[in-house]
Amino acid sequence: MAEKGLNGYSLSNISEKNYYYDRMMRYNNFFREKINHNGINTYTIKPYHILWPVPENAIASNSRGRINQNLGYPGADQNVPALEVEQ
């Protein structure tokens, strides 16, 4: 849906609004009802969980360029815009 721009989803904001998150909130009571286990709410989900975090060692060991962290995870505030190359 994001690739086709359906129902308000888009690839440009997939970390903020996506079908995966909306479906999980609709059909999975662990997330929707905030089920507690031993007094701790261990079942949480956010829209950015559609993507995994980029491992810190992958970001740090890349000396020839810049790998950005996926939005929502620690380190994403240090992301830099992608280079634009004219062809």
PDB file of N, CA, C and O in Angstrom:
ATOM      1  N   MET A   1       0.820  -1.197   0.000  1.00  0.00           N
ATOM      2  CA  MET A   1       0.000   0.000   0.000  1.00  0.00           C
ATOM      3  C   MET A   1       0.860   1.254   0.000  1.00  0.00           C
ATOM      4  O   MET A   1       0.522   2.236  -0.661  1.00  0.00           O
ATOM      5  N   ALA A   2       1.968   1.232   0.734  1.00  0.00           N
ATOM      6  CA  ALA A   2       2.839   2.413   0.773  1.00  0.00           C
ATOM      7  C   ALA A   2       3.455   2.668  -0.593  1.00  0.00           C
ATOM      8  O   ALA A   2       3.555   3.814  -1.033  1.00  0.00           O
ATOM      9  N   GLU A   3       3.863   1.611  -1.254  1.00  0.00           N
ATOM     10  CA  GLU A   3       4.486   1.770  -2.569  1.00  0.00           C
ATOM     11  C   GLU A   3       3.504   2.360  -3.586  1.00  0.00           C
ATOM     12  O   GLU A   3       3.900   3.109  -4.479  1.00  0.00           O
ATOM     13  N   LYS A   4       2.225   2.017  -3.443  1.00  0.00           N
ATOM     14  CA  LYS A   4       1.201   2.504  -4.371  1.00  0.00           C
ATOM     15  C   LYS A   4       0.501   3.766  -3.867  1.00  0.00           C
ATOM     16  O   LYS A   4      -0.328   4.340  -4.574  1.00  0.00           O
ATOM     17  N   GLY A   5       0.832   4.199  -2.648  1.00  0.00           N
ATOM     18  CA  GLY A   5       0.218   5.407  -2.099  1.00  0.00           C
ATOM     19  C   GLY A   5      -1.237   5.232  -1.725  1.00  0.00           C
ATOM     20  O   GLY A   5      -2.011   6.184  -1.811  1.00  0.00           O
ATOM     21  N   LEU A   6      -1.628   4.038  -1.312  1.00  0.00           N
ATOM     22  CA  LEU A   6      -3.024   3.753  -0.980  1.00  0.00           C
ATOM     23  C   LEU A   6      -3.335   4.072   0.476  1.00  0.00           C
ATOM     24  O   LEU A   6      -2.483   3.908   1.349  1.00  0.00           O
ATOM     25  N   ASN A   7      -4.538   4.521   0.729  1.00  0.00           N
ATOM     26  CA  ASN A   7      -5.072   4.739   2.088  1.00  0.00           C
ATOM     27  C   ASN A   7      -4.200   5.636   2.968  1.00  0.00           C
ATOM     28  O   ASN A   7      -4.152   5.446   4.183  1.00  0.00           O
ATOM     29  N   GLY A   8      -3.527   6.589   2.383  1.00  0.00           N
ATOM     30  CA  GLY A   8      -2.704   7.518   3.152  1.00  0.00           C
ATOM     31  C   GLY A   8      -1.331   6.996   3.507  1.00  0.00           C
ATOM     32  O   GLY A   8      -0.591   7.666   4.228  1.00  0.00           O
ATOM     33  N   TYR A   9      -0.962   5.814   3.019  1.00  0.00           N
ATOM     34  CA  TYR A   9       0.361   5.253   3.280  1.00  0.00           C
ATOM     35  C   TYR A   9       1.318   5.697   2.176  1.00  0.00           C
ATOM     36  O   TYR A   9       0.921   5.846   1.021  1.00  0.00           O
ATOM     37  N   SER A  10       2.572   5.904   2.540  1.00  0.00           N
ATOM     38  CA  SER A  10       3.582   6.231   1.538  1.00  0.00           C
ATOM     39  C   SER A  10       4.947   5.763   2.030  1.00  0.00           C
ATOM     40  O   SER A  10       5.157   5.577   3.229  1.00  0.00           O
ATOM     41  N   LEU A  11       5.859   5.578   1.104  1.00  0.00           N
ATOM     42  CA  LEU A  11       7.207   5.153   1.469  1.00  0.00           C
ATOM     43  C   LEU A  11       7.967   6.252   2.194  1.00  0.00           C
ATOM     44  O   LEU A  11       8.880   5.966   2.968  1.00  0.00           O
ATOM     45  N   SER A  12       7.602   7.504   1.954  1.00  0.00           N
ATOM     46  CA  SER A  12       8.326   8.606   2.581  1.00  0.00           C
ATOM     47  C   SER A  12       8.044   8.731   4.081  1.00  0.00           C
ATOM     48  O   SER A  12       8.855   9.297   4.814  1.00  0.00           O
ATOM     49  N   ASN A  13       6.906   8.209   4.542  1.00  0.00           N
ATOM     50  CA  ASN A  13       6.608   8.297   5.973  1.00  0.00           C
ATOM     51  C   ASN A  13       6.291   6.923   6.575  1.00  0.00           C
ATOM     52  O   ASN A  13       5.506   6.823   7.518  1.00  0.00           O
ATOM     53  N   ILE A  14       6.896   5.878   6.034  1.00  0.00           N
ATOM     54  CA  ILE A  14       6.588   4.520   6.475  1.00  0.00           C
ATOM     55  C   ILE A  14       6.946   4.277   7.944  1.00  0.00           C
ATOM     56  O   ILE A  14       6.359   3.400   8.578  1.00  0.00           O
ATOM     57  N   SER A  15       7.889   5.028   8.490  1.00  0.00           N
ATOM     58  CA  SER A  15       8.248   4.877   9.911  1.00  0.00           C
ATOM     59  C   SER A  15       7.253   5.573  10.829  1.00  0.00           C
ATOM     60  O   SER A  15       7.318   5.412  12.048  1.00  0.00           O
ATOM     61  N   GLU A  16       6.341   6.338  10.262  1.00  0.00           N
ATOM     62  CA  GLU A  16       5.352   7.070  11.051  1.00  0.00           C
ATOM     63  C   GLU A  16       3.937   6.539  10.863  1.00  0.00           C
ATOM     64  O   GLU A  16       3.126   6.605  11.787  1.00  0.00           O
ATOM     65  N   LYS A  17       3.626   6.011   9.672  1.00  0.00           N
ATOM     66  CA  LYS A  17       2.287   5.490   9.379  1.00  0.00           C
ATOM     67  C   LYS A  17       2.440   4.345   8.393  1.00  0.00           C
ATOM     68  O   LYS A  17       2.935   4.532   7.281  1.00  0.00           O
ATOM     69  N   ASN A  18       2.006   3.144   8.813  1.00  0.00           N
ATOM     70  CA  ASN A  18       2.091   1.995   7.927  1.00  0.00           C
ATOM     71  C   ASN A  18       1.007   0.971   8.260  1.00  0.00           C
ATOM     72  O   ASN A  18       0.473   0.940   9.369  1.00  0.00           O
ATOM     73  N   TYR A  19       0.705   0.148   7.281  1.00  0.00           N
ATOM     74  CA  TYR A  19      -0.356  -0.845   7.417  1.00  0.00           C
ATOM     75  C   TYR A  19      -0.025  -1.887   8.481  1.00  0.00           C
ATOM     76  O   TYR A  19      -0.918  -2.342   9.197  1.00  0.00           O
ATOM     77  N   TYR A  20       1.237  -2.268   8.594  1.00  0.00           N
ATOM     78  CA  TYR A  20       1.646  -3.251   9.602  1.00  0.00           C
ATOM     79  C   TYR A  20       1.238  -2.792  11.002  1.00  0.00           C
ATOM     80  O   TYR A  20       0.611  -3.543  11.749  1.00  0.00           O
ATOM     81  N   TYR A  21       1.589  -1.580  11.345  1.00  0.00           N
ATOM     82  CA  TYR A  21       1.244  -1.044  12.666  1.00  0.00           C
ATOM     83  C   TYR A  21      -0.271  -0.966  12.846  1.00  0.00           C
ATOM     84  O   TYR A  21      -0.798  -1.386  13.876  1.00  0.00           O
ATOM     85  N   ASP A  22      -0.965  -0.430  11.850  1.00  0.00           N
ATOM     86  CA  ASP A  22      -2.421  -0.298  11.958  1.00  0.00           C
ATOM     87  C   ASP A  22      -3.090  -1.655  12.130  1.00  0.00           C
ATOM     88  O   ASP A  22      -4.023  -1.789  12.922  1.00  0.00           O
ATOM     89  N   ARG A  23      -2.628  -2.649  11.406  1.00  0.00           N
ATOM     90  CA  ARG A  23      -3.207  -3.992  11.521  1.00  0.00           C
ATOM     91  C   ARG A  23      -2.909  -4.603  12.891  1.00  0.00           C
ATOM     92  O   ARG A  23      -3.788  -5.212  13.500  1.00  0.00           O
ATOM     93  N   MET A  24      -1.679  -4.445  13.376  1.00  0.00           N
ATOM     94  CA  MET A  24      -1.338  -4.994  14.690  1.00  0.00           C
ATOM     95  C   MET A  24      -2.177  -4.356  15.799  1.00  0.00           C
ATOM     96  O   MET A  24      -2.605  -5.041  16.727  1.00  0.00           O
ATOM     97  N   MET A  25      -2.410  -3.059  15.703  1.00  0.00           N
ATOM     98  CA  MET A  25      -3.218  -2.381  16.711  1.00  0.00           C
ATOM     99  C   MET A  25      -4.686  -2.815  16.627  1.00  0.00           C
ATOM    100  O   MET A  25      -5.379  -2.858  17.643  1.00  0.00           O
ATOM    101  N   ARG A  26      -5.148  -3.129  15.441  1.00  0.00           N
ATOM    102  CA  ARG A  26      -6.543  -3.535  15.273  1.00  0.00           C
ATOM    103  C   ARG A  26      -6.796  -4.957  15.751  1.00  0.00           C
ATOM    104  O   ARG A  26      -7.805  -5.214  16.407  1.00  0.00           O
ATOM    105  N   TYR A  27      -5.895  -5.888  15.435  1.00  0.00           N
ATOM    106  CA  TYR A  27      -6.176  -7.306  15.658  1.00  0.00           C
ATOM    107  C   TYR A  27      -5.390  -7.966  16.786  1.00  0.00           C
ATOM    108  O   TYR A  27      -5.720  -9.091  17.160  1.00  0.00           O
ATOM    109  N   ASN A  28      -4.386  -7.332  17.337  1.00  0.00           N
ATOM    110  CA  ASN A  28      -3.571  -7.961  18.364  1.00  0.00           C
ATOM    111  C   ASN A  28      -3.849  -7.308  19.711  1.00  0.00           C
ATOM    112  O   ASN A  28      -3.431  -6.178  19.963  1.00  0.00           O
ATOM    113  N   ASN A  29      -4.556  -8.028  20.572  1.00  0.00           N
ATOM    114  CA  ASN A  29      -4.951  -7.431  21.851  1.00  0.00           C
ATOM    115  C   ASN A  29      -3.776  -7.139  22.774  1.00  0.00           C
ATOM    116  O   ASN A  29      -3.912  -6.299  23.664  1.00  0.00           O
ATOM    117  N   PHE A  30      -2.637  -7.787  22.606  1.00  0.00           N
ATOM    118  CA  PHE A  30      -1.475  -7.482  23.446  1.00  0.00           C
ATOM    119  C   PHE A  30      -1.053  -6.027  23.274  1.00  0.00           C
ATOM    120  O   PHE A  30      -0.705  -5.355  24.245  1.00  0.00           O
ATOM    121  N   PHE A  31      -1.086  -5.556  22.060  1.00  0.00           N
ATOM    122  CA  PHE A  31      -0.700  -4.176  21.790  1.00  0.00           C
ATOM    123  C   PHE A  31      -1.851  -3.216  22.044  1.00  0.00           C
ATOM    124  O   PHE A  31      -1.664  -2.163  22.654  1.00  0.00           O
ATOM    125  N   ARG A  32      -3.022  -3.571  21.585  1.00  0.00           N
ATOM    126  CA  ARG A  32      -4.173  -2.679  21.690  1.00  0.00           C
ATOM    127  C   ARG A  32      -4.584  -2.433  23.148  1.00  0.00           C
ATOM    128  O   ARG A  32      -4.884  -1.301  23.528  1.00  0.00           O
ATOM    129  N   GLU A  33      -4.595  -3.491  23.957  1.00  0.00           N
ATOM    130  CA  GLU A  33      -5.066  -3.386  25.337  1.00  0.00           C
ATOM    131  C   GLU A  33      -3.941  -3.199  26.339  1.00  0.00           C
ATOM    132  O   GLU A  33      -4.192  -3.149  27.543  1.00  0.00           O
ATOM    133  N   LYS A  34      -2.711  -3.094  25.868  1.00  0.00           N
ATOM    134  CA  LYS A  34      -1.541  -2.875  26.734  1.00  0.00           C
ATOM    135  C   LYS A  34      -1.504  -3.874  27.888  1.00  0.00           C
ATOM    136  O   LYS A  34      -1.528  -3.495  29.059  1.00  0.00           O
ATOM    137  N   ILE A  35      -1.445  -5.145  27.534  1.00  0.00           N
ATOM    138  CA  ILE A  35      -1.432  -6.235  28.503  1.00  0.00           C
ATOM    139  C   ILE A  35      -0.198  -6.111  29.399  1.00  0.00           C
ATOM    140  O   ILE A  35       0.905  -5.860  28.913  1.00  0.00           O
ATOM    141  N   ASN A  36      -0.390  -6.286  30.701  1.00  0.00           N
ATOM    142  CA  ASN A  36       0.709  -6.225  31.662  1.00  0.00           C
ATOM    143  C   ASN A  36       1.129  -7.626  32.064  1.00  0.00           C
ATOM    144  O   ASN A  36       0.298  -8.527  32.174  1.00  0.00           O
ATOM    145  N   HIS A  37       2.400  -7.802  32.278  1.00  0.00           N
ATOM    146  CA  HIS A  37       2.954  -9.057  32.779  1.00  0.00           C
ATOM    147  C   HIS A  37       3.764  -8.728  34.021  1.00  0.00           C
ATOM    148  O   HIS A  37       4.784  -8.044  33.931  1.00  0.00           O
ATOM    149  N   ASN A  38       3.329  -9.198  35.164  1.00  0.00           N
ATOM    150  CA  ASN A  38       3.967  -8.891  36.444  1.00  0.00           C
ATOM    151  C   ASN A  38       4.061  -7.390  36.683  1.00  0.00           C
ATOM    152  O   ASN A  38       5.057  -6.899  37.214  1.00  0.00           O
ATOM    153  N   GLY A  39       3.015  -6.663  36.284  1.00  0.00           N
ATOM    154  CA  GLY A  39       2.964  -5.227  36.510  1.00  0.00           C
ATOM    155  C   GLY A  39       3.758  -4.405  35.519  1.00  0.00           C
ATOM    156  O   GLY A  39       3.850  -3.185  35.659  1.00  0.00           O
ATOM    157  N   ILE A  40       4.330  -5.050  34.522  1.00  0.00           N
ATOM    158  CA  ILE A  40       5.128  -4.344  33.525  1.00  0.00           C
ATOM    159  C   ILE A  40       4.458  -4.484  32.167  1.00  0.00           C
ATOM    160  O   ILE A  40       4.109  -5.588  31.751  1.00  0.00           O
ATOM    161  N   ASN A  41       4.280  -3.371  31.485  1.00  0.00           N
ATOM    162  CA  ASN A  41       3.716  -3.403  30.139  1.00  0.00           C
ATOM    163  C   ASN A  41       4.829  -3.774  29.165  1.00  0.00           C
ATOM    164  O   ASN A  41       5.582  -2.916  28.705  1.00  0.00           O
ATOM    165  N   THR A  42       4.920  -5.077  28.858  1.00  0.00           N
ATOM    166  CA  THR A  42       6.011  -5.559  28.014  1.00  0.00           C
ATOM    167  C   THR A  42       5.631  -5.639  26.541  1.00  0.00           C
ATOM    168  O   THR A  42       6.490  -5.876  25.692  1.00  0.00           O
ATOM    169  N   TYR A  43       4.379  -5.448  26.238  1.00  0.00           N
ATOM    170  CA  TYR A  43       3.922  -5.599  24.857  1.00  0.00           C
ATOM    171  C   TYR A  43       3.583  -4.232  24.277  1.00  0.00           C
ATOM    172  O   TYR A  43       2.457  -3.753  24.409  1.00  0.00           O
ATOM    173  N   THR A  44       4.548  -3.619  23.645  1.00  0.00           N
ATOM    174  CA  THR A  44       4.335  -2.318  23.029  1.00  0.00           C
ATOM    175  C   THR A  44       4.820  -2.371  21.586  1.00  0.00           C
ATOM    176  O   THR A  44       5.673  -3.181  21.223  1.00  0.00           O
ATOM    177  N   ILE A  45       4.261  -1.501  20.789  1.00  0.00           N
ATOM    178  CA  ILE A  45       4.658  -1.406  19.392  1.00  0.00           C
ATOM    179  C   ILE A  45       4.489   0.034  18.952  1.00  0.00           C
ATOM    180  O   ILE A  45       3.582   0.733  19.404  1.00  0.00           O
ATOM    181  N   LYS A  46       5.357   0.464  18.078  1.00  0.00           N
ATOM    182  CA  LYS A  46       5.305   1.803  17.486  1.00  0.00           C
ATOM    183  C   LYS A  46       5.376   1.645  15.976  1.00  0.00           C
ATOM    184  O   LYS A  46       5.849   0.616  15.494  1.00  0.00           O
ATOM    185  N   PRO A  47       4.921   2.633  15.217  1.00  0.00           N
ATOM    186  CA  PRO A  47       4.967   2.510  13.759  1.00  0.00           C
ATOM    187  C   PRO A  47       6.372   2.256  13.202  1.00  0.00           C
ATOM    188  O   PRO A  47       6.506   1.584  12.179  1.00  0.00           O
ATOM    189  N   TYR A  48       7.418   2.775  13.847  1.00  0.00           N
ATOM    190  CA  TYR A  48       8.767   2.589  13.321  1.00  0.00           C
ATOM    191  C   TYR A  48       9.267   1.157  13.482  1.00  0.00           C
ATOM    192  O   TYR A  48      10.295   0.803  12.904  1.00  0.00           O
ATOM    193  N   HIS A  49       8.567   0.325  14.251  1.00  0.00           N
ATOM    194  CA  HIS A  49       8.991  -1.062  14.416  1.00  0.00           C
ATOM    195  C   HIS A  49       8.829  -1.891  13.148  1.00  0.00           C
ATOM    196  O   HIS A  49       9.196  -3.066  13.128  1.00  0.00           O
ATOM    197  N   ILE A  50       8.286  -1.300  12.097  1.00  0.00           N
ATOM    198  CA  ILE A  50       8.231  -2.006  10.810  1.00  0.00           C
ATOM    199  C   ILE A  50       9.646  -2.256  10.293  1.00  0.00           C
ATOM    200  O   ILE A  50       9.871  -3.203   9.540  1.00  0.00           O
ATOM    201  N   LEU A  51      10.597  -1.415  10.691  1.00  0.00           N
ATOM    202  CA  LEU A  51      12.003  -1.563  10.312  1.00  0.00           C
ATOM    203  C   LEU A  51      12.840  -1.907  11.541  1.00  0.00           C
ATOM    204  O   LEU A  51      12.544  -1.442  12.642  1.00  0.00           O
ATOM    205  N   TRP A  52      13.858  -2.698  11.364  1.00  0.00           N
ATOM    206  CA  TRP A  52      14.777  -3.017  12.450  1.00  0.00           C
ATOM    207  C   TRP A  52      15.822  -1.910  12.566  1.00  0.00           C
ATOM    208  O   TRP A  52      16.075  -1.201  11.592  1.00  0.00           O
ATOM    209  N   PRO A  53      16.433  -1.751  13.742  1.00  0.00           N
ATOM    210  CA  PRO A  53      17.507  -0.759  13.857  1.00  0.00           C
ATOM    211  C   PRO A  53      18.753  -1.231  13.103  1.00  0.00           C
ATOM    212  O   PRO A  53      19.020  -2.430  13.015  1.00  0.00           O
ATOM    213  N   VAL A  54      19.494  -0.290  12.573  1.00  0.00           N
ATOM    214  CA  VAL A  54      20.774  -0.609  11.934  1.00  0.00           C
ATOM    215  C   VAL A  54      21.779  -0.819  13.063  1.00  0.00           C
ATOM    216  O   VAL A  54      21.906   0.044  13.932  1.00  0.00           O
ATOM    217  N   PRO A  55      22.498  -1.949  13.075  1.00  0.00           N
ATOM    218  CA  PRO A  55      23.463  -2.185  14.159  1.00  0.00           C
ATOM    219  C   PRO A  55      24.506  -1.069  14.246  1.00  0.00           C
ATOM    220  O   PRO A  55      24.997  -0.593  13.222  1.00  0.00           O
ATOM    221  N   GLU A  56      24.834  -0.663  15.445  1.00  0.00           N
ATOM    222  CA  GLU A  56      25.792   0.418  15.667  1.00  0.00           C
ATOM    223  C   GLU A  56      27.151   0.095  15.057  1.00  0.00           C
ATOM    224  O   GLU A  56      27.817   0.984  14.528  1.00  0.00           O
ATOM    225  N   ASN A  57      27.569  -1.172  15.126  1.00  0.00           N
ATOM    226  CA  ASN A  57      28.880  -1.516  14.553  1.00  0.00           C
ATOM    227  C   ASN A  57      28.870  -1.363  13.033  1.00  0.00           C
ATOM    228  O   ASN A  57      29.920  -1.085  12.454  1.00  0.00           O
ATOM    229  N   ALA A  58      27.735  -1.533  12.367  1.00  0.00           N
ATOM    230  CA  ALA A  58      27.658  -1.316  10.918  1.00  0.00           C
ATOM    231  C   ALA A  58      27.795   0.165  10.596  1.00  0.00           C
ATOM    232  O   ALA A  58      28.445   0.537   9.620  1.00  0.00           O
ATOM    233  N   ILE A  59      27.185   1.001  11.415  1.00  0.00           N
ATOM    234  CA  ILE A  59      27.282   2.453  11.201  1.00  0.00           C
ATOM    235  C   ILE A  59      28.708   2.934  11.474  1.00  0.00           C
ATOM    236  O   ILE A  59      29.272   3.691  10.684  1.00  0.00           O
ATOM    237  N   ALA A  60      29.288   2.494  12.591  1.00  0.00           N
ATOM    238  CA  ALA A  60      30.614   2.963  12.996  1.00  0.00           C
ATOM    239  C   ALA A  60      31.731   2.443  12.094  1.00  0.00           C
ATOM    240  O   ALA A  60      32.721   3.140  11.874  1.00  0.00           O
ATOM    241  N   SER A  61      31.582   1.231  11.573  1.00  0.00           N
ATOM    242  CA  SER A  61      32.672   0.646  10.780  1.00  0.00           C
ATOM    243  C   SER A  61      32.668   1.092   9.319  1.00  0.00           C
ATOM    244  O   SER A  61      33.598   0.771   8.579  1.00  0.00           O
ATOM    245  N   ASN A  62      31.657   1.811   8.898  1.00  0.00           N
ATOM    246  CA  ASN A  62      31.596   2.281   7.518  1.00  0.00           C
ATOM    247  C   ASN A  62      32.396   3.571   7.389  1.00  0.00           C
ATOM    248  O   ASN A  62      31.884   4.653   7.676  1.00  0.00           O
ATOM    249  N   SER A  63      33.655   3.460   6.959  1.00  0.00           N
ATOM    250  CA  SER A  63      34.531   4.624   6.901  1.00  0.00           C
ATOM    251  C   SER A  63      34.461   5.366   5.568  1.00  0.00           C
ATOM    252  O   SER A  63      35.009   6.462   5.455  1.00  0.00           O
ATOM    253  N   ARG A  64      33.813   4.810   4.575  1.00  0.00           N
ATOM    254  CA  ARG A  64      33.783   5.433   3.250  1.00  0.00           C
ATOM    255  C   ARG A  64      32.463   6.137   2.945  1.00  0.00           C
ATOM    256  O   ARG A  64      32.268   6.633   1.835  1.00  0.00           O
ATOM    257  N   GLY A  65      31.581   6.181   3.897  1.00  0.00           N
ATOM    258  CA  GLY A  65      30.294   6.829   3.658  1.00  0.00           C
ATOM    259  C   GLY A  65      29.530   6.959   4.956  1.00  0.00           C
ATOM    260  O   GLY A  65      30.098   6.840   6.042  1.00  0.00           O
ATOM    261  N   ARG A  66      28.284   7.195   4.839  1.00  0.00           N
ATOM    262  CA  ARG A  66      27.448   7.391   6.017  1.00  0.00           C
ATOM    263  C   ARG A  66      26.241   6.477   5.919  1.00  0.00           C
ATOM    264  O   ARG A  66      25.506   6.520   4.932  1.00  0.00           O
ATOM    265  N   ILE A  67      26.031   5.650   6.933  1.00  0.00           N
ATOM    266  CA  ILE A  67      24.826   4.840   7.038  1.00  0.00           C
ATOM    267  C   ILE A  67      23.963   5.487   8.097  1.00  0.00           C
ATOM    268  O   ILE A  67      24.402   5.669   9.232  1.00  0.00           O
ATOM    269  N   ASN A  68      22.745   5.835   7.740  1.00  0.00           N
ATOM    270  CA  ASN A  68      21.817   6.444   8.688  1.00  0.00           C
ATOM    271  C   ASN A  68      21.069   5.384   9.471  1.00  0.00           C
ATOM    272  O   ASN A  68      20.835   4.277   8.985  1.00  0.00           O
ATOM    273  N   GLN A  69      20.698   5.738  10.688  1.00  0.00           N
ATOM    274  CA  GLN A  69      19.867   4.873  11.517  1.00  0.00           C
ATOM    275  C   GLN A  69      18.419   5.015  11.065  1.00  0.00           C
ATOM    276  O   GLN A  69      18.009   6.096  10.641  1.00  0.00           O
ATOM    277  N   ASN A  70      17.644   3.946  11.148  1.00  0.00           N
ATOM    278  CA  ASN A  70      16.228   4.029  10.819  1.00  0.00           C
ATOM    279  C   ASN A  70      15.521   4.934  11.819  1.00  0.00           C
ATOM    280  O   ASN A  70      15.822   4.918  13.013  1.00  0.00           O
ATOM    281  N   LEU A  71      14.579   5.720  11.316  1.00  0.00           N
ATOM    282  CA  LEU A  71      13.866   6.682  12.156  1.00  0.00           C
ATOM    283  C   LEU A  71      13.164   5.980  13.310  1.00  0.00           C
ATOM    284  O   LEU A  71      12.580   4.909  13.148  1.00  0.00           O
ATOM    285  N   GLY A  72      13.236   6.608  14.476  1.00  0.00           N
ATOM    286  CA  GLY A  72      12.605   6.076  15.679  1.00  0.00           C
ATOM    287  C   GLY A  72      13.592   5.448  16.641  1.00  0.00           C
ATOM    288  O   GLY A  72      13.308   5.343  17.835  1.00  0.00           O
ATOM    289  N   TYR A  73      14.734   5.034  16.151  1.00  0.00           N
ATOM    290  CA  TYR A  73      15.727   4.369  16.994  1.00  0.00           C
ATOM    291  C   TYR A  73      16.798   5.364  17.446  1.00  0.00           C
ATOM    292  O   TYR A  73      17.018   6.381  16.788  1.00  0.00           O
ATOM    293  N   PRO A  74      17.467   5.070  18.574  1.00  0.00           N
ATOM    294  CA  PRO A  74      18.535   5.960  19.035  1.00  0.00           C
ATOM    295  C   PRO A  74      19.597   6.150  17.965  1.00  0.00           C
ATOM    296  O   PRO A  74      20.037   5.188  17.336  1.00  0.00           O
ATOM    297  N   GLY A  75      20.004   7.394  17.763  1.00  0.00           N
ATOM    298  CA  GLY A  75      20.999   7.726  16.765  1.00  0.00           C
ATOM    299  C   GLY A  75      20.399   8.309  15.496  1.00  0.00           C
ATOM    300  O   GLY A  75      21.124   8.875  14.678  1.00  0.00           O
ATOM    301  N   ALA A  76      19.087   8.183  15.317  1.00  0.00           N
ATOM    302  CA  ALA A  76      18.441   8.717  14.113  1.00  0.00           C
ATOM    303  C   ALA A  76      18.507  10.239  14.070  1.00  0.00           C
ATOM    304  O   ALA A  76      18.414  10.833  12.995  1.00  0.00           O
ATOM    305  N   ASP A  77      18.667  10.873  15.225  1.00  0.00           N
ATOM    306  CA  ASP A  77      18.771  12.338  15.260  1.00  0.00           C
ATOM    307  C   ASP A  77      20.078  12.831  14.628  1.00  0.00           C
ATOM    308  O   ASP A  77      20.212  14.021  14.340  1.00  0.00           O
ATOM    309  N   GLN A  78      21.039  11.929  14.412  1.00  0.00           N
ATOM    310  CA  GLN A  78      22.309  12.295  13.786  1.00  0.00           C
ATOM    311  C   GLN A  78      22.334  11.960  12.295  1.00  0.00           C
ATOM    312  O   GLN A  78      23.378  12.092  11.656  1.00  0.00           O
ATOM    313  N   ASN A  79      21.215  11.534  11.734  1.00  0.00           N
ATOM    314  CA  ASN A  79      21.144  11.211  10.310  1.00  0.00           C
ATOM    315  C   ASN A  79      21.462  12.432   9.460  1.00  0.00           C
ATOM    316  O   ASN A  79      21.184  13.567   9.846  1.00  0.00           O
ATOM    317  N   VAL A  80      22.042  12.181   8.314  1.00  0.00           N
ATOM    318  CA  VAL A  80      22.337  13.248   7.355  1.00  0.00           C
ATOM    319  C   VAL A  80      21.590  12.944   6.063  1.00  0.00           C
ATOM    320  O   VAL A  80      21.365  11.776   5.746  1.00  0.00           O
ATOM    321  N   PRO A  81      21.202  13.968   5.313  1.00  0.00           N
ATOM    322  CA  PRO A  81      20.493  13.717   4.054  1.00  0.00           C
ATOM    323  C   PRO A  81      21.376  12.946   3.069  1.00  0.00           C
ATOM    324  O   PRO A  81      22.600  13.079   3.067  1.00  0.00           O
ATOM    325  N   ALA A  82      20.727  12.147   2.243  1.00  0.00           N
ATOM    326  CA  ALA A  82      21.449  11.392   1.221  1.00  0.00           C
ATOM    327  C   ALA A  82      22.032  12.346   0.190  1.00  0.00           C
ATOM    328  O   ALA A  82      21.458  13.401  -0.081  1.00  0.00           O
ATOM    329  N   LEU A  83      23.166  11.979  -0.383  1.00  0.00           N
ATOM    330  CA  LEU A  83      23.768  12.797  -1.434  1.00  0.00           C
ATOM    331  C   LEU A  83      22.910  12.733  -2.690  1.00  0.00           C
ATOM    332  O   LEU A  83      22.368  11.685  -3.042  1.00  0.00           O
ATOM    333  N   GLU A  84      22.803  13.855  -3.342  1.00  0.00           N
ATOM    334  CA  GLU A  84      22.060  13.892  -4.594  1.00  0.00           C
ATOM    335  C   GLU A  84      23.063  14.025  -5.723  1.00  0.00           C
ATOM    336  O   GLU A  84      23.861  14.961  -5.749  1.00  0.00           O
ATOM    337  N   VAL A  85      23.021  13.098  -6.644  1.00  0.00           N
ATOM    338  CA  VAL A  85      23.947  13.076  -7.763  1.00  0.00           C
ATOM    339  C   VAL A  85      23.173  13.378  -9.034  1.00  0.00           C
ATOM    340  O   VAL A  85      22.183  12.714  -9.344  1.00  0.00           O
ATOM    341  N   GLU A  86      23.628  14.377  -9.763  1.00  0.00           N
ATOM    342  CA  GLU A  86      22.992  14.699 -11.034  1.00  0.00           C
ATOM    343  C   GLU A  86      23.521  13.769 -12.100  1.00  0.00           C
ATOM    344  O   GLU A  86      24.719  13.493 -12.168  1.00  0.00           O
ATOM    345  N   GLN A  87      22.614  13.288 -12.932  1.00  0.00           N
ATOM    346  CA  GLN A  87      23.026  12.360 -13.986  1.00  0.00           C
ATOM    347  C   GLN A  87      22.791  12.930 -15.346  1.00  0.00           C
ATOM    348  O   GLN A  87      23.083  12.277 -16.348  1.00  0.00           O
TER     349      GLN A  87
END
